[in-house]
Amino acid sequence: MRRKTNSNSLNADIQNLIRQNCHLFWWVPDHKKEQLTTESLIEAILNYGDARSVKQLFETVGVYKVAGIFRQQTSNPRNNYQRPVKHYFSLYFDKHAPEHSQKRAD
């Protein structure tokens, strides 16, 4: 069951997720880490996070929203996803968020 959240609590949850995964943003100065976008958070966690952080990302942001952002990011030929990560999550989202799939029905 999906929990309902208002914008403020979602924002607080995202900020908490950034704090918990701040080591993934080693190049960002500490005082700017909480200004990161949701897109940056998704990219970093999918590329470098562990299973726990991916699960928290899906619970916080939502699998469908993550899938949509991932598909948007990877539709550009130049993106920052590692090839195995891009392949894995493409397959994952094809199965778990099919409305954001890049598969074409014949």
Secondary structure, DSSP 4 states (H G I P E B T S, - for coil): -PPP--HHHHHHHHHHHHHHTGGGGTTS-GGGGGG--HHHHHHHHHHH--HHHHHHHHHHH-HHHHHHHHHHHHTSSS-S--HHHHHHHHHHHHHH-GGG------
